[in-house]
Each structure stands twice: as C-alpha cells, then as structure tokens.
Amino acid sequence: MAIGIWNTAFLGDAVLTLPLIQTIACRYPDEPIHFFVRKGLKSLFEAHPAIAGVHEFDKAGREKGLSGMLRFARIFEQHDFSLWLSAHTSVRSAVMARLSHAQRRIGYRPESVLAGGYAWAYTDMVPRRFGQLDEIERLLLLAEPLGIRCESAVWPDIVLPQASRERARAFWTQFGDTPVLGVHPGSVWPTKRWPLEYFAEIVAYAVHEGAHVLIFGGPGAEEGLAAELLAMARHAMRPGSHEGLVHNLAGSLSLPDLAAYLALLTCYLTNDSGPMHLAWAQRTPVTAIFGPTTPQLGFAPRGPLAEVLEMPLSCRPCGKHGHKQCPKTHFRCMRGLSPDVVWDSVRRKLFGTSH
C-alpha cells in the first residue's frame, strides 16, 4: 500500500507542498509516500526522508495530451495506492487522480460550475478557500477528510543531498566573514521582475560596502538576464569598487546546489519566484519584491527573517501569477519601488544597519 501526492505546478508550489507531505508522513509512518512533480524538480526532493519516491511528469512534452497521460499512468501499476492527494486544481490532475486507482482520492472542489464534474475523480473534495488562507494552509485542508487538522503552522523542511551542502560550503570558504548578498533578477512572468537597472544599483551599493554578491538564474533565458545585470552593475559601480566581489552563477547550479547556496546567504534579494521559497524555507534572510502579486494571495515568504516590499496601488493584484505586460501599461508596482528603499532593507540584513 502506498500514498500518492500530486503537484505538478511550479517550483514554489512544490516546495509549499512539503508541510502536507510531512503531516501525512507523521500520520502514516509505515506507508511509502510518492511525490509527483513537474519535469526538472525531482532532484530537489529525492533526499527528503518522508518521501519514498519522486516522479517527474512532463506535461509540456512526453506526457502532454491524453495519450501521454495514459502512458505515464503505467507507473501507478507499480504501486498499490490506497490514498491519493491532489494538490493541483487542473482537470488534468483530476484525470491522473482517477487513473491512480487509489481507494481514496482527495482533491479540491472546483470553483466553477462548468468544472463541477470532479466527483468522478475524487472520493472527497475540500474547498480551496483562496483569498482566505495562505497556500500552505490551503494544502493542509486536503488532510482534513482524514481527520487530520493542523492547529499550528507546519514549516517546509528542505532536505538536500550531503554533496550539495558540501559544495556550497567549499565555495563559501573564499568569503571568510564577509557578508554575501544573493540576487535573483528573474521570474517566469515578466511583470514580476523588478527592473534590471534597479537590481544593478543594489549590486553596486553592496560592492561599495564590501559585500560579495552572487547573481543567480536558471538555465536559458535567465542566463541572459544575469549577464545583462552584471554589465549594468559594473557600469553603476563607483570608481575603485572591486568588481571581483560579484560572481555570476546563473545557469551553473543544479537545483539542489542552488538551494544549498541560498541557505548560506547573508541576504537574498528576489522577485516573487520559486527560488524565493527555497531561501525563506531554509531561514535565509529574504527581501522579496512583490509587484503584480500580493502577499494576500498566500504565496509570500514566511518568518521573522522575511520582508516583502510592495507599492500600495489599487490595481494590485492584477492576477494570481502576473502577466507578460502590465495591464495598465504604467508598471508602477515595480518602477515605483526605488532602489534606495530596497537597499535600506538589504543593508540592514547584510550589516545590521540602515542609512
């Protein structure tokens, strides 16, 4: 007998599913838990002691369409699933829940009348309560039909391979006691990106104060963003600044190694993105910039070391995820947040002081 937990959304969504996994593992310690994630995320969760197996679902490639879903479902035959929890709300996720053949299948009740036929997929459905709870608590609702109610917050435990931790510590030996700032200028959604020239000013400020700066980014498009940021930062640096304090790591780290590096930062400056969740979950001090999205949507970083900076605008949020272009065309939610305001937050974390 086994338990399947399905969340093939983005990186941050998968990380936020960990409290649900940990809660289920505590209730059913003898049942192996299999976690189903989108392609590219498997390595991040393989070392977690609560997870017996991690499986990648390539919904944009090999598993796209009904034939791909049916082909992928053959994996289910290798496990006798007694319980299935679907943390994703799509029709495709409902189909996969039905194909799991688990005796008990729990998912979210559809919000629209049109999609109300999920009774064929789930034996139990719970309301998602979007806008009322944060995402971790919304996910924990899936455990309530099992008689599990969490009265206190559950922290996501990120467990990484020892080799990743060792590589990060080895890289850090060059820094000594010098503060290290991490910056991540990217995001899947363009309107979630604080302007690159603003990031460049922060990098220049940090270098002038003597901090090392690591520029992070995923492979592909974010490598270009990082290179452009580095060029802008060098142009913004004051005469005499030591350019060698800036290290461009974009596209060079595996996902577990990225998480290990984020855990050692003195401060992490980031847009609302997946790696943001890798940082705060490991209790790294975070300054997060929110533009088209808001903390009220339930995906903000947690804990006393996390700080969200945002502009009070009536047009926010303009969607659950962001857009390719600002619907109002002015992009004030990002452009109105000045580098000086952001630097004040970052500097306090790096040096314990402000302007």
KEVOZA-637533 format. One record per residue (C-alpha): residue number from 1; residue in one letter; x, y, z. Coordinates in steps of 0.5 Angstrom, whole numbers. Example, Ala and Ser with C-alpha at 12.3 -4.5 7.8 and 13.67 -1.06 7.14 Angstrom:
2
seq 1 | type A | c1 25 | c2 -9 | c3 16
seq 2 | type S | c1 27 | c2 -2 | c3 14
***
This chain:
355
seq 1 | type M | c1 0 | c2 0 | c3 0
seq 2 | type A | c1 3 | c2 7 | c3 -2
seq 3 | type I | c1 1 | c2 14 | c3 -2
seq 4 | type G | c1 1 | c2 19 | c3 -8
seq 5 | type I | c1 1 | c2 26 | c3 -7
seq 6 | type W | c1 1 | c2 30 | c3 -14
seq 7 | type N | c1 3 | c2 37 | c3 -15
seq 8 | type T | c1 6 | c2 39 | c3 -22
seq 9 | type A | c1 5 | c2 46 | c3 -21
seq 10 | type F | c1 12 | c2 51 | c3 -21
seq 11 | type L | c1 18 | c2 50 | c3 -16
seq 12 | type G | c1 15 | c2 54 | c3 -11
seq 13 | type D | c1 8 | c2 51 | c3 -11
seq 14 | type A | c1 12 | c2 44 | c3 -10
seq 15 | type V | c1 16 | c2 47 | c3 -4
seq 16 | type L | c1 10 | c2 49 | c3 -1
seq 17 | type T | c1 7 | c2 42 | c3 -1
seq 18 | type L | c1 12 | c2 40 | c3 4
seq 19 | type P | c1 8 | c2 41 | c3 10
seq 20 | type L | c1 3 | c2 37 | c3 7
seq 21 | type I | c1 8 | c2 31 | c3 6
seq 22 | type Q | c1 11 | c2 32 | c3 13
seq 23 | type T | c1 4 | c2 32 | c3 16
seq 24 | type I | c1 2 | c2 26 | c3 12
seq 25 | type A | c1 8 | c2 22 | c3 14
seq 26 | type C | c1 7 | c2 23 | c3 21
seq 27 | type R | c1 0 | c2 20 | c3 21
seq 28 | type Y | c1 2 | c2 14 | c3 16
seq 29 | type P | c1 9 | c2 13 | c3 18
seq 30 | type D | c1 9 | c2 6 | c3 15
seq 31 | type E | c1 6 | c2 8 | c3 8
seq 32 | type P | c1 11 | c2 10 | c3 3
seq 33 | type I | c1 10 | c2 17 | c3 0
seq 34 | type H | c1 11 | c2 18 | c3 -7
seq 35 | type F | c1 11 | c2 25 | c3 -10
seq 36 | type F | c1 9 | c2 27 | c3 -17
seq 37 | type V | c1 12 | c2 34 | c3 -19
seq 38 | type R | c1 13 | c2 37 | c3 -26
seq 39 | type K | c1 20 | c2 36 | c3 -30
seq 40 | type G | c1 26 | c2 38 | c3 -27
seq 41 | type L | c1 24 | c2 38 | c3 -20
seq 42 | type K | c1 26 | c2 31 | c3 -18
seq 43 | type S | c1 33 | c2 32 | c3 -15
seq 44 | type L | c1 30 | c2 37 | c3 -10
seq 45 | type F | c1 26 | c2 32 | c3 -6
seq 46 | type E | c1 30 | c2 26 | c3 -7
seq 47 | type A | c1 34 | c2 26 | c3 -1
seq 48 | type H | c1 27 | c2 28 | c3 4
seq 49 | type P | c1 26 | c2 22 | c3 9
seq 50 | type A | c1 19 | c2 23 | c3 9
seq 51 | type I | c1 19 | c2 22 | c3 1
seq 52 | type A | c1 20 | c2 14 | c3 -2
seq 53 | type G | c1 20 | c2 16 | c3 -9
seq 54 | type V | c1 20 | c2 22 | c3 -13
seq 55 | type H | c1 17 | c2 22 | c3 -20
seq 56 | type E | c1 17 | c2 27 | c3 -26
seq 57 | type F | c1 11 | c2 29 | c3 -30
seq 58 | type D | c1 13 | c2 32 | c3 -37
seq 59 | type K | c1 6 | c2 36 | c3 -38
seq 60 | type A | c1 9 | c2 40 | c3 -44
seq 61 | type G | c1 13 | c2 35 | c3 -47
seq 62 | type R | c1 12 | c2 27 | c3 -47
seq 63 | type E | c1 6 | c2 27 | c3 -42
seq 64 | type K | c1 2 | c2 32 | c3 -46
seq 65 | type G | c1 -5 | c2 30 | c3 -48
seq 66 | type L | c1 -9 | c2 24 | c3 -46
seq 67 | type S | c1 -4 | c2 19 | c3 -49
seq 68 | type G | c1 2 | c2 22 | c3 -45
seq 69 | type M | c1 -2 | c2 22 | c3 -39
seq 70 | type L | c1 -5 | c2 14 | c3 -40
seq 71 | type R | c1 3 | c2 13 | c3 -42
seq 72 | type F | c1 5 | c2 16 | c3 -35
seq 73 | type A | c1 0 | c2 12 | c3 -31
seq 74 | type R | c1 3 | c2 6 | c3 -32
seq 75 | type I | c1 8 | c2 8 | c3 -27
seq 76 | type F | c1 2 | c2 7 | c3 -22
seq 77 | type E | c1 1 | c2 0 | c3 -23
seq 78 | type Q | c1 8 | c2 -1 | c3 -20
seq 79 | type H | c1 5 | c2 2 | c3 -13
seq 80 | type D | c1 -1 | c2 0 | c3 -10
seq 81 | type F | c1 -4 | c2 7 | c3 -8
seq 82 | type S | c1 -9 | c2 7 | c3 -2
seq 83 | type L | c1 -9 | c2 14 | c3 -2
seq 84 | type W | c1 -8 | c2 20 | c3 -7
seq 85 | type L | c1 -8 | c2 27 | c3 -5
seq 86 | type S | c1 -8 | c2 32 | c3 -11
seq 87 | type A | c1 -5 | c2 39 | c3 -9
seq 88 | type H | c1 -6 | c2 42 | c3 -16
seq 89 | type T | c1 -13 | c2 44 | c3 -19
seq 90 | type S | c1 -13 | c2 43 | c3 -26
seq 91 | type V | c1 -17 | c2 38 | c3 -30
seq 92 | type R | c1 -11 | c2 34 | c3 -32
seq 93 | type S | c1 -9 | c2 33 | c3 -25
seq 94 | type A | c1 -16 | c2 30 | c3 -23
seq 95 | type V | c1 -16 | c2 25 | c3 -29
seq 96 | type M | c1 -9 | c2 23 | c3 -26
seq 97 | type A | c1 -12 | c2 22 | c3 -19
seq 98 | type R | c1 -18 | c2 18 | c3 -23
seq 99 | type L | c1 -12 | c2 14 | c3 -26
seq 100 | type S | c1 -8 | c2 12 | c3 -20
seq 101 | type H | c1 -14 | c2 7 | c3 -18
seq 102 | type A | c1 -13 | c2 9 | c3 -10
seq 103 | type Q | c1 -18 | c2 7 | c3 -6
seq 104 | type R | c1 -19 | c2 14 | c3 -3
seq 105 | type R | c1 -17 | c2 20 | c3 -7
seq 106 | type I | c1 -18 | c2 27 | c3 -4
seq 107 | type G | c1 -18 | c2 34 | c3 -8
seq 108 | type Y | c1 -20 | c2 41 | c3 -9
seq 109 | type R | c1 -28 | c2 42 | c3 -10
seq 110 | type P | c1 -28 | c2 46 | c3 -17
seq 111 | type E | c1 -29 | c2 54 | c3 -16
seq 112 | type S | c1 -33 | c2 54 | c3 -23
seq 113 | type V | c1 -40 | c2 51 | c3 -24
seq 114 | type L | c1 -37 | c2 48 | c3 -31
seq 115 | type A | c1 -32 | c2 44 | c3 -28
seq 116 | type G | c1 -36 | c2 41 | c3 -23
seq 117 | type G | c1 -36 | c2 34 | c3 -25
seq 118 | type Y | c1 -30 | c2 32 | c3 -21
seq 119 | type A | c1 -34 | c2 28 | c3 -17
seq 120 | type W | c1 -32 | c2 22 | c3 -22
seq 121 | type A | c1 -24 | c2 24 | c3 -20
seq 122 | type Y | c1 -25 | c2 25 | c3 -12
seq 123 | type T | c1 -28 | c2 21 | c3 -7
seq 124 | type D | c1 -27 | c2 27 | c3 -2
seq 125 | type M | c1 -27 | c2 34 | c3 -4
seq 126 | type V | c1 -25 | c2 40 | c3 0
seq 127 | type P | c1 -26 | c2 48 | c3 -1
seq 128 | type R | c1 -19 | c2 51 | c3 -3
seq 129 | type R | c1 -21 | c2 58 | c3 1
seq 130 | type F | c1 -17 | c2 62 | c3 -4
seq 131 | type G | c1 -16 | c2 69 | c3 -1
seq 132 | type Q | c1 -18 | c2 67 | c3 6
seq 133 | type L | c1 -12 | c2 62 | c3 8
seq 134 | type D | c1 -4 | c2 62 | c3 6
seq 135 | type E | c1 -2 | c2 57 | c3 1
seq 136 | type I | c1 1 | c2 52 | c3 6
seq 137 | type E | c1 -6 | c2 52 | c3 10
seq 138 | type R | c1 -10 | c2 51 | c3 4
seq 139 | type L | c1 -6 | c2 45 | c3 2
seq 140 | type L | c1 -6 | c2 42 | c3 9
seq 141 | type L | c1 -14 | c2 42 | c3 8
seq 142 | type L | c1 -13 | c2 36 | c3 4
seq 143 | type A | c1 -11 | c2 32 | c3 10
seq 144 | type E | c1 -18 | c2 34 | c3 14
seq 145 | type P | c1 -22 | c2 29 | c3 11
seq 146 | type L | c1 -17 | c2 24 | c3 14
seq 147 | type G | c1 -19 | c2 27 | c3 21
seq 148 | type I | c1 -12 | c2 31 | c3 21
seq 149 | type R | c1 -13 | c2 38 | c3 23
seq 150 | type C | c1 -6 | c2 42 | c3 24
seq 151 | type E | c1 -7 | c2 47 | c3 29
seq 152 | type S | c1 -1 | c2 51 | c3 28
seq 153 | type A | c1 4 | c2 52 | c3 23
seq 154 | type V | c1 8 | c2 47 | c3 19
seq 155 | type W | c1 15 | c2 49 | c3 17
seq 156 | type P | c1 17 | c2 46 | c3 10
seq 157 | type D | c1 23 | c2 42 | c3 11
seq 158 | type I | c1 28 | c2 42 | c3 5
seq 159 | type V | c1 33 | c2 36 | c3 6
seq 160 | type L | c1 39 | c2 37 | c3 1
seq 161 | type P | c1 44 | c2 32 | c3 -1
seq 162 | type Q | c1 50 | c2 32 | c3 3
seq 163 | type A | c1 54 | c2 33 | c3 -3
seq 164 | type S | c1 50 | c2 39 | c3 -5
seq 165 | type R | c1 51 | c2 42 | c3 2
seq 166 | type E | c1 59 | c2 41 | c3 2
seq 167 | type R | c1 60 | c2 44 | c3 -5
seq 168 | type A | c1 56 | c2 50 | c3 -2
seq 169 | type R | c1 61 | c2 50 | c3 4
seq 170 | type A | c1 67 | c2 49 | c3 0
seq 171 | type F | c1 65 | c2 55 | c3 -5
seq 172 | type W | c1 64 | c2 60 | c3 1
seq 173 | type T | c1 71 | c2 59 | c3 4
seq 174 | type Q | c1 73 | c2 65 | c3 0
seq 175 | type F | c1 69 | c2 69 | c3 3
seq 176 | type G | c1 71 | c2 69 | c3 10
seq 177 | type D | c1 67 | c2 73 | c3 15
seq 178 | type T | c1 65 | c2 78 | c3 9
seq 179 | type P | c1 57 | c2 79 | c3 8
seq 180 | type V | c1 54 | c2 75 | c3 2
seq 181 | type L | c1 48 | c2 78 | c3 -2
seq 182 | type G | c1 45 | c2 74 | c3 -7
seq 183 | type V | c1 40 | c2 77 | c3 -12
seq 184 | type H | c1 36 | c2 74 | c3 -17
seq 185 | type P | c1 33 | c2 78 | c3 -22
seq 186 | type G | c1 29 | c2 73 | c3 -26
seq 187 | type S | c1 22 | c2 70 | c3 -26
seq 188 | type V | c1 17 | c2 66 | c3 -30
seq 189 | type W | c1 13 | c2 72 | c3 -31
seq 190 | type P | c1 16 | c2 79 | c3 -34
seq 191 | type T | c1 12 | c2 83 | c3 -30
seq 192 | type K | c1 14 | c2 80 | c3 -23
seq 193 | type R | c1 21 | c2 82 | c3 -25
seq 194 | type W | c1 24 | c2 89 | c3 -21
seq 195 | type P | c1 28 | c2 93 | c3 -27
seq 196 | type L | c1 35 | c2 90 | c3 -28
seq 197 | type E | c1 38 | c2 97 | c3 -27
seq 198 | type Y | c1 35 | c2 98 | c3 -20
seq 199 | type F | c1 38 | c2 91 | c3 -19
seq 200 | type A | c1 44 | c2 94 | c3 -22
seq 201 | type E | c1 44 | c2 99 | c3 -17
seq 202 | type I | c1 44 | c2 95 | c3 -11
seq 203 | type V | c1 49 | c2 91 | c3 -13
seq 204 | type A | c1 54 | c2 97 | c3 -14
seq 205 | type Y | c1 52 | c2 99 | c3 -7
seq 206 | type A | c1 53 | c2 92 | c3 -4
seq 207 | type V | c1 60 | c2 92 | c3 -7
seq 208 | type H | c1 62 | c2 99 | c3 -5
seq 209 | type E | c1 60 | c2 97 | c3 2
seq 210 | type G | c1 65 | c2 91 | c3 2
seq 211 | type A | c1 60 | c2 85 | c3 1
seq 212 | type H | c1 60 | c2 80 | c3 -4
seq 213 | type V | c1 55 | c2 79 | c3 -9
seq 214 | type L | c1 52 | c2 72 | c3 -12
seq 215 | type I | c1 48 | c2 73 | c3 -18
seq 216 | type F | c1 43 | c2 67 | c3 -19
seq 217 | type G | c1 39 | c2 65 | c3 -25
seq 218 | type G | c1 36 | c2 59 | c3 -28
seq 219 | type P | c1 39 | c2 56 | c3 -35
seq 220 | type G | c1 37 | c2 59 | c3 -41
seq 221 | type A | c1 33 | c2 66 | c3 -41
seq 222 | type E | c1 35 | c2 68 | c3 -34
seq 223 | type E | c1 43 | c2 67 | c3 -36
seq 224 | type G | c1 42 | c2 73 | c3 -41
seq 225 | type L | c1 38 | c2 77 | c3 -35
seq 226 | type A | c1 44 | c2 75 | c3 -31
seq 227 | type A | c1 49 | c2 77 | c3 -36
seq 228 | type E | c1 46 | c2 84 | c3 -37
seq 229 | type L | c1 45 | c2 85 | c3 -30
seq 230 | type L | c1 53 | c2 84 | c3 -29
seq 231 | type A | c1 54 | c2 89 | c3 -34
seq 232 | type M | c1 50 | c2 94 | c3 -32
seq 233 | type A | c1 52 | c2 93 | c3 -25
seq 234 | type R | c1 59 | c2 95 | c3 -27
seq 235 | type H | c1 57 | c2 101 | c3 -30
seq 236 | type A | c1 54 | c2 103 | c3 -24
seq 237 | type M | c1 60 | c2 102 | c3 -19
seq 238 | type R | c1 63 | c2 108 | c3 -16
seq 239 | type P | c1 71 | c2 109 | c3 -18
seq 240 | type G | c1 75 | c2 104 | c3 -14
seq 241 | type S | c1 70 | c2 99 | c3 -13
seq 242 | type H | c1 72 | c2 92 | c3 -13
seq 243 | type E | c1 69 | c2 88 | c3 -19
seq 244 | type G | c1 72 | c2 81 | c3 -17
seq 245 | type L | c1 66 | c2 81 | c3 -11
seq 246 | type V | c1 61 | c2 80 | c3 -16
seq 247 | type H | c1 60 | c2 73 | c3 -18
seq 248 | type N | c1 55 | c2 71 | c3 -24
seq 249 | type L | c1 53 | c2 64 | c3 -22
seq 250 | type A | c1 47 | c2 64 | c3 -27
seq 251 | type G | c1 46 | c2 57 | c3 -30
seq 252 | type S | c1 51 | c2 54 | c3 -27
seq 253 | type L | c1 48 | c2 50 | c3 -21
seq 254 | type S | c1 44 | c2 44 | c3 -20
seq 255 | type L | c1 37 | c2 45 | c3 -17
seq 256 | type P | c1 40 | c2 42 | c3 -10
seq 257 | type D | c1 46 | c2 46 | c3 -11
seq 258 | type L | c1 42 | c2 53 | c3 -12
seq 259 | type A | c1 38 | c2 51 | c3 -5
seq 260 | type A | c1 45 | c2 50 | c3 -1
seq 261 | type Y | c1 48 | c2 56 | c3 -4
seq 262 | type L | c1 41 | c2 60 | c3 -2
seq 263 | type A | c1 42 | c2 57 | c3 5
seq 264 | type L | c1 49 | c2 60 | c3 7
seq 265 | type L | c1 47 | c2 68 | c3 4
seq 266 | type T | c1 47 | c2 73 | c3 9
seq 267 | type C | c1 41 | c2 76 | c3 5
seq 268 | type Y | c1 37 | c2 74 | c3 -1
seq 269 | type L | c1 34 | c2 80 | c3 -6
seq 270 | type T | c1 29 | c2 77 | c3 -10
seq 271 | type N | c1 23 | c2 77 | c3 -14
seq 272 | type D | c1 17 | c2 73 | c3 -13
seq 273 | type S | c1 19 | c2 67 | c3 -15
seq 274 | type G | c1 21 | c2 59 | c3 -14
seq 275 | type P | c1 28 | c2 60 | c3 -11
seq 276 | type M | c1 25 | c2 65 | c3 -6
seq 277 | type H | c1 21 | c2 59 | c3 -3
seq 278 | type L | c1 28 | c2 55 | c3 -3
seq 279 | type A | c1 31 | c2 61 | c3 1
seq 280 | type W | c1 26 | c2 63 | c3 7
seq 281 | type A | c1 24 | c2 56 | c3 8
seq 282 | type Q | c1 32 | c2 55 | c3 10
seq 283 | type R | c1 31 | c2 61 | c3 14
seq 284 | type T | c1 35 | c2 65 | c3 10
seq 285 | type P | c1 34 | c2 73 | c3 11
seq 286 | type V | c1 30 | c2 75 | c3 5
seq 287 | type T | c1 28 | c2 82 | c3 2
seq 288 | type A | c1 22 | c2 80 | c3 -3
seq 289 | type I | c1 20 | c2 85 | c3 -8
seq 290 | type F | c1 12 | c2 84 | c3 -10
seq 291 | type G | c1 9 | c2 88 | c3 -16
seq 292 | type P | c1 3 | c2 85 | c3 -19
seq 293 | type T | c1 2 | c2 80 | c3 -14
seq 294 | type T | c1 1 | c2 81 | c3 -6
seq 295 | type P | c1 2 | c2 77 | c3 0
seq 296 | type Q | c1 -5 | c2 76 | c3 1
seq 297 | type L | c1 -5 | c2 71 | c3 -5
seq 298 | type G | c1 -2 | c2 67 | c3 0
seq 299 | type F | c1 5 | c2 66 | c3 -3
seq 300 | type A | c1 9 | c2 70 | c3 1
seq 301 | type P | c1 16 | c2 68 | c3 5
seq 302 | type R | c1 15 | c2 67 | c3 12
seq 303 | type G | c1 18 | c2 68 | c3 18
seq 304 | type P | c1 21 | c2 74 | c3 22
seq 305 | type L | c1 27 | c2 74 | c3 17
seq 306 | type A | c1 23 | c2 75 | c3 11
seq 307 | type E | c1 21 | c2 82 | c3 9
seq 308 | type V | c1 16 | c2 84 | c3 3
seq 309 | type L | c1 17 | c2 90 | c3 -1
seq 310 | type E | c1 11 | c2 93 | c3 -5
seq 311 | type M | c1 7 | c2 99 | c3 -7
seq 312 | type P | c1 0 | c2 101 | c3 -5
seq 313 | type L | c1 -3 | c2 101 | c3 -11
seq 314 | type S | c1 -11 | c2 100 | c3 -12
seq 315 | type C | c1 -9 | c2 96 | c3 -19
seq 316 | type R | c1 -6 | c2 90 | c3 -15
seq 317 | type P | c1 -6 | c2 84 | c3 -15
seq 318 | type C | c1 -7 | c2 84 | c3 -23
seq 319 | type G | c1 -8 | c2 77 | c3 -23
seq 320 | type K | c1 -6 | c2 70 | c3 -19
seq 321 | type H | c1 1 | c2 70 | c3 -23
seq 322 | type G | c1 3 | c2 76 | c3 -26
seq 323 | type H | c1 3 | c2 78 | c3 -34
seq 324 | type K | c1 7 | c2 79 | c3 -40
seq 325 | type Q | c1 6 | c2 86 | c3 -40
seq 326 | type C | c1 3 | c2 91 | c3 -35
seq 327 | type P | c1 -5 | c2 91 | c3 -36
seq 328 | type K | c1 -5 | c2 99 | c3 -34
seq 329 | type T | c1 2 | c2 100 | c3 -38
seq 330 | type H | c1 5 | c2 104 | c3 -33
seq 331 | type F | c1 8 | c2 98 | c3 -29
seq 332 | type R | c1 8 | c2 103 | c3 -23
seq 333 | type C | c1 8 | c2 97 | c3 -18
seq 334 | type M | c1 15 | c2 95 | c3 -20
seq 335 | type R | c1 18 | c2 102 | c3 -22
seq 336 | type G | c1 15 | c2 106 | c3 -16
seq 337 | type L | c1 19 | c2 102 | c3 -11
seq 338 | type S | c1 26 | c2 105 | c3 -11
seq 339 | type P | c1 33 | c2 102 | c3 -10
seq 340 | type D | c1 34 | c2 107 | c3 -4
seq 341 | type V | c1 28 | c2 104 | c3 -1
seq 342 | type V | c1 30 | c2 97 | c3 -3
seq 343 | type W | c1 38 | c2 98 | c3 -1
seq 344 | type D | c1 35 | c2 100 | c3 6
seq 345 | type S | c1 32 | c2 93 | c3 7
seq 346 | type V | c1 38 | c2 89 | c3 4
seq 347 | type R | c1 43 | c2 93 | c3 8
seq 348 | type R | c1 40 | c2 92 | c3 15
seq 349 | type K | c1 40 | c2 85 | c3 13
seq 350 | type L | c1 48 | c2 85 | c3 11
seq 351 | type F | c1 51 | c2 89 | c3 16
seq 352 | type G | c1 45 | c2 91 | c3 21
seq 353 | type T | c1 45 | c2 98 | c3 20
seq 354 | type S | c1 41 | c2 103 | c3 15
seq 355 | type H | c1 42 | c2 109 | c3 12
***
